Amino acid sequence: MRVRDALASPVLWVGVLFVALLVGMPELRPVFHWAFPAVKEPVFERTSFVALWLSHAGMVAAASLAASIIGVGLAVFATRPAGRDFRPIVNVLATIGQTFPPAAVLALAVPAIGFGPEPTIVALFLYGLLPVIENALAGLDGVPPAVRDAAEGMGLSPWQMLRDVELPLAMPAILAGVRVSVTIAIGTATIGSTVGALTLGTPIFDGLAGNKLPFVIQGAVLVALFAILTDMLFARLDRRLRALPETPFGR
């Protein structure tokens, strides 16, 4: 039964398709040559697609991890008695971070830290903060007052209440914010190729510069599949979190 369920899972087939294209794109040269006979070299070969994906995924992971840790930390601080006065400032800073277009952040970051992956990570970090902060705030605010009162009545310290009650109950909302942040970062990271970073957007920009449509298609398909697969994995993780057994304070 488990084997049948696994084979019926769209996550499996999207993952297989993504890996097959990532590794075997050069094998599709005859297909691209047939579809685009005017293009001399129809498959991007300057760097392997696996290397591009590893670089792309590494930047997304670094930026998303930093955005998640700092975003949740700011949300926790803003919902404590000592930090409630700073909540509007936290919201404004996160909104400003996403208001700036990533291209503008790259343009400002390159003179300060140079070309390469670093300015891309900065842009992805700033762009990913808002959904994490907003969802973490919503999740922490959504903890029922009766649950807090019960935890206080059991003698839990503020740290124990945060660790054992508030964060577990807020986790689905926090995960939803991280999911949005990571998905946005996967798509946005493609523009990092304009400042010297290796990403799955490199074939796209090379194709646009050299008037080679097959390069654009190859990069765009891989970015789309990467984002779809990641979103599916987050959806599965979310379902598992919601299926956890009840505790005295909730899930």
Buried (B, 14 or more C-beta within 10 A) or exposed (E): EEEEEEEEEEBEEBBEBBBEBBEEBEEBBEEBBEEBEEBEBBBBEEEBBEEBBEBBBBBBBBBBBBBBEBBBEBBBBBBEEEBEEBBEEBBEBBEEBBEBEBEEBBBEBBEEEEBBBBBBBBBBBBBBBBBBBBBBBBBBEEBEEEBBEBBEEEEBEEEEBBEBBBBBBBBBBBBBBBBBBBBBBBBBBBBBBBBBBBBBBBBBBBBEEEEBBBBBBBBBBBBBBBBBBBBBBBBEBBEEBEEEEEEEBBE
